[in-house]
Structures are given as structure tokens and as C-alpha cells.
Amino acid sequence: MTRIYFNEVVTRDGFQIEPNFIPTDEKVALVNELSQCGYAKIEVTSFTSAKAIPMLRDAEEVMGRIHRQSGVEYTVLVPNVRGAERALESRADEFNLVMSTSETHNWSNLRMPREKSFAGLSDVIALTAGRVPINVSLSACFGCPMEGDVPPDEVLRWAHRFAEQGVRGLTICDTTGMAHPGQVSQLCNALRQHFPGLQLTLHFHNTRGMGLANVVAAAHAGIDRFDGSLGGLGGCPYAPGASGNICSEDAIHMLDAMGFDTGMDLPRLLQVARRLPDVVGHSVPGQVAKAGRTCDLHPVPEEALKLKQENT
């Protein structure tokens, strides 16, 4: 049975584009609940400036108040050296650095060319060398809504540049929800061939309804780490029409049903997911929290029982 590791990103990727500020107490409580569900990592927050992402302006307080569960890594997004300095003080277990493989998307998202992003992230890697493991999330790896397809060789080129700097892992992101399963299989096979020693994580969005199909394709290609967002919250503000990340509980339910070992306490996770709409103040895209697991059986309707008895 193949072991799959899940990373939860709702309190960072999900909450950062919510229209209303999620109270700090709610964030802390949610991280503490998720910590009991079997995740390998929880991306708690972002040490970006409060002006850039006001919804995560309480990063230090959240990191200082969460109850850390043994076996769970608490990771944070770090945009630059200043953010890294703040994050070091928070005792984050991992830094997640982000840039795009698409030049246009990088300008839209980070307001700079890729080479400048790379130089800035290289400074972060140098600052934290030997102190905190580094993961690099490469955005728009399967397509850019302004440029179109992003060639796999371009993704591999940037991945190699970061691998040469000694990062622990790479997250390959379908930031704009343009990936399809055939494309995913091809790139995942190439990544595993080129980077056998790195943690490889796939991050999918469900913008065009292919998120879970892409998870299956990646899992069959040997990928064993995935990001997901509780309830399917989140999305890229610089990808027109983009909806949220794949829903964690839906993806975990699917993989469990297929025979993969996710190590997750799905019933407990579903209890947390069912409280999420109250936290954010609106409905969320997740399906399994609404419909229940496929193994959750229900009583036979009395009318059906009566008809059965009458005809036996």
C-alpha cells in the first residue's frame, strides 16, 4: 500500500484571499484541530507584509499560540529576507518560498521578473542555510492564462537552479488550474527522474474541474506528497476566474477509497471541515463533508422496506 503525505494550506492559501479577516482565535483553534488529523505539514501563515496580505497580519501571534503536535511540521510562506527574519523568530519548521515559472505570471503575482525573484529567494536560502529546511513552490507550472502552456523544460530548468542550492523540497503548482492528467503524468515522471532525492509535492487547483483527476495521475506517477485546502478554499487572485485549491477532505477520501494509505483520520477531519463555513461566514466547495463518505451507510427508507416485505 503506497503511503501518501498531505499538507494542509487552508490557514495560509485559503484565508489570504478571504474578503473578511478571520479572527486570530479562530485561526489558532483551526490549526490546533487540524494538527490532530494526521497531516504531515500545515502551512500556518505567511510572513508577507501586512499591507500586501492584510488577512494574515497576525502571523507572529498565530505561530506563537498554536499547540505543536509531534510529527507535524508547521511551515510558513516567506517572500524575502525580512520575512525570513520574522519567520526565524517564530520557530517555523520549514520555509516555503514562491516564484512563478511564467514571466508574465511572476510580474502579475510578485511584481518583478523571475530573475529578481530568484535572486531574492537565493538570499533567503543563504540566510537560513543549515537552520531551517527550505521548500520552493514553483507557480504556474502547467500553464499561464496570459502566456499559455509553460514548457516542462522551463519548469525543470528552474527546479534545477533551486536544487543546486540545496533546498529540501519542490512543490509543483497548478496555480491557474490549467493542468490535465496526461500533462501531469508526463511532468511528474520527469521530476522523479531528475530529482530523486527531493521531497516532491504537487499542488492542484480545481478551476476547471480536473483537480482530483490530476491527483490520481500524479499518485500513479509515484508522487507521494500533496497540498490541499480544507473545504477547497483559496485560489490565485492573478488567474482570471480561478477557483480554489483542491479540497483536502475530498482528495483524502478519494485516495483512501482507492487503497492508498494517507495516514489521515478522515472522520475527525470531516468534523473540522463541517465547521469551516461558520468560520469563514459562507459555504465552501467541499463535497464529502456534505454528502458523507461512500462507506457511510444510511437506514433503508420505511417505504422501501414495506415494498420489499410485500414482494417477498
N, C-alpha and C positions, 0 to 999 in steps of 0.2 A: 504493500500500500504506500503510495507516494505521499510524503509529508509536504504540506503547503503552509507557508507562514503569511499571516495577514498583518498589515499595517493600517491603523485607523487614522484618518486625516480630518475628521469632521470638525474638530475644535480649531483647526487652522484653516484648511482649504474650504471647509464648509461654512464656517462662521464669518470668514473675512469679507464675503460679499452679501451677507445678510443686511436687509435695509435698516434693522434696528439693533442697537447694541445689546448683546447677550450679557446679562449681569455676571460679574466675576464669580459670585457664589454658584451660579448655575454651571459655569464652565468647570470650576473645580469639582463640583459634585459629579458632573458627567464624566470627566476624566477618571475620577475615583471609581465610578461604576464600571466604566469600560476596562479598567485595569483588572477587574475580576473575571473577565470574559475569555481570556486566553490569547490575547493579541501578542505578537512578537514585539511590535513597536506601536507607540501612539505619538503622532505628531501633534504636540500640545498647542503650539502657538508660533508666532513669527516675531523676530526681533527687528522688524522693519520700523521705520519712523511712524509715530502716531499720526502724523499728518498724512502720510501715504496710505496707511491702513488703520483708520481710527477704531474699527471694530476690535482690533487686537492691541489696543493701547495699554492693556493691563497685563502684558506678558510677564513682567517680573513678579507681580503679585500671584498670578496663576501658578507659575513654576515654583514659587516659594511655598504655596499652600497645598499642593497636591500630595496625596499619600502614595509613595512609590512602592509598587508591588515588585517583589523579587521575580526576575525572569522577564520583565517588561522593560524595553528601552524607551526612554522619553526623549524624543527628538524634537528639534525646533528648526524653523527656517531661518537662515542667516543670509542677508543680502550683501553685506560688506564688512570691512574690518570693524567699524563702530558697532555694528550689530553683533559681530563675533565677540567683541569685548564684553558687551552686555550679557550675551549668552553664556560666556565662560563663568560669569558670576552666578548665573542661575543653576549651574551644575547640570547642564543638559548632557545626556548620554551620547548624543550624536548631533552633528550639524548637517543640515540639508541645504545645499547650495543650488541655485537655479539659474539657468540661462536657456535660451532657445537655439535650436539648430537652424531655424529660419531667421535670416537677417531682418526681414520686414516685421515678423512677429516679435523679435527681440526689441526693435525700435518701439513697437506699439506697447509692449509689456514693460520693458525696463528702461526705455527712453535713451538707448545707446546702442552702438554697433556691437556685434558679437565679440570682436577682439578686445574692446574695452571691458566688456563683461568678463571675459576670460582672464584678463589681467587683474581685475579686482578680486575675482574668486581665487586666483592664484595667490594673492596676498593673504587671503583668509587661510588658505591651506598652509602657507608658510608660517603664519602666526600660531596656528593650532597644532603644528606637527608634533606627533607623539603625545598630545594631550587629550584630544577628542577625536573619535573616528569621524571621517567625512564621507557623506553620500552626496553625489551630484545628480540632480534631476535635470534631464535634458528635455526641454519642452518641444512640442510640435514635431515630434519625430516621424509622424505618419502623414503629415500634411499641414499646409498653412492656408487659411482661407483667402489670403492675399496673393500668395505665390503658387499655390497648387501643391503637387507632390513634393515631398522632401526626399531626395535620393538616399537609399540606405547607405551608400558610401559616405555621404555627408554626416550621417549620424555616427557611423563608425569612426570617422576622422576626429570628431570632437570627443567621442568616447576614449579614443586612444590618447588624446592630449591630456585628458584628466587622469587616465590610468597611469600614465607616465609620472604623474605627480604623487602617486601612492595613495589615492583615495580607496576607501574600503568597498564602496558600492556605487552602482549607477542605477538610477530609475529612468526608465524609458517611457516617456509620457505621450499619450494621445490627447494632448491638451485641447485640441479643437474637435475631437470626436469624428475624425475622418478615416480612421483605420477600418480595415475589413479583415476577416480571418486569414485569408490567403497571404495578405501583406504581413500580418502579424507572424505567421509561421515562418516566413522567409527571413524576416529580420531577427526573430528570436534564435533561429538556428545559427545565423551568422554571429550573433552576440555571444552565444555559448561557445562557439568555436574560437572566437578571438579573445574572450575574457573568462577563461575557465576558473580563475582564482578570485573573481569578484562576486560580491553579492549583486545579483541582477534582479531588479524589481520592475514590474510592469504596472503602469498607471493608466487606466482607461476611463474615458467619459462615455456616456450613453446618449450623446447628442442625436445620433441617427439610429438608435435602437439596436446597435451591434455590440454594446459593451460586454454583455455576458458571453456572447459568441466569441468575442476576442479573448476573453479569459480562458475559455476552453481551448482555443487554438494555442495560446501561449503555454498552458499547462501541458498539453500534448507535445509541445516542442521542448519540454523539460524545464520551464520556468517554475520556480517554487516559491516566489515571493510576489505579493500583490498589494497595492494600495486599494483602499475602499473608503467610502464616506457613509456614516450611519444615515439611513433614510434616503441616500442618494443626493445629499446636499452638496452645494458648491457649483463650480463652473468657471470658465475663463471669461473675465469681463472684456477681453480683447479678441474674442472669437464670436462674430455676429451669430445670434441665435443659439449659442451654446447652452445646453442644459448641464445638469450636474454630473458629478463623478458616478461611477458605478456604485450601486447600493451595497454596502458591506454585507448586511444580513442576507440579501438575495443571492449574492455571489457565494457566500459561505454555505448557504442552504443547498445551492446547486452542486457545488463540489462535494459536499458531504453525501448527497444523494448519488453522485457518480462513483463513490467509493474512495475518494481522496481523504486523507487524514488532515484536517485543518487544525486540530488541537483546540477548537473553539467550543465554548459552552453556548450553543445556539439558543436553547430555551432562555437562558439568562440574558443573552444579547437581545433577543426579541422583546423581553420585558423592558429593557432600556430603550429600544427603538420605539416602542409604543408610547413612551413618554415624551419623545422628541418634539412632536407637534406642539405640545404645551410649552416647551422651552423656547421654540422659535416663533410661536404665535401663528402658525399656518400649517397646512397639510404638506406632506413630503412625498416624494415619488415612490418610495419603497413599497414593495408588493407583499412580501412574505409576512411582514408584521400585521398586515390587514387580513390576508387570506389564511394564515397559519401554514405550518409545514405540511408537506404532502403525506407525512405519516400521522398527522393529527386526525383521528377518525371522529365521526360525529354520530349521534344516535339516529337510527332509522326513523323517518317520519311515521307517525302513527297511521296515517292514511295508507302508506306503502305496506306497513305491517298487516293492516286489515285486509288489503287486497291480496297479499301473499297467502294469508291464512285461508281466505275464501277460495283460493285456487289451488290449494294443496290437499 
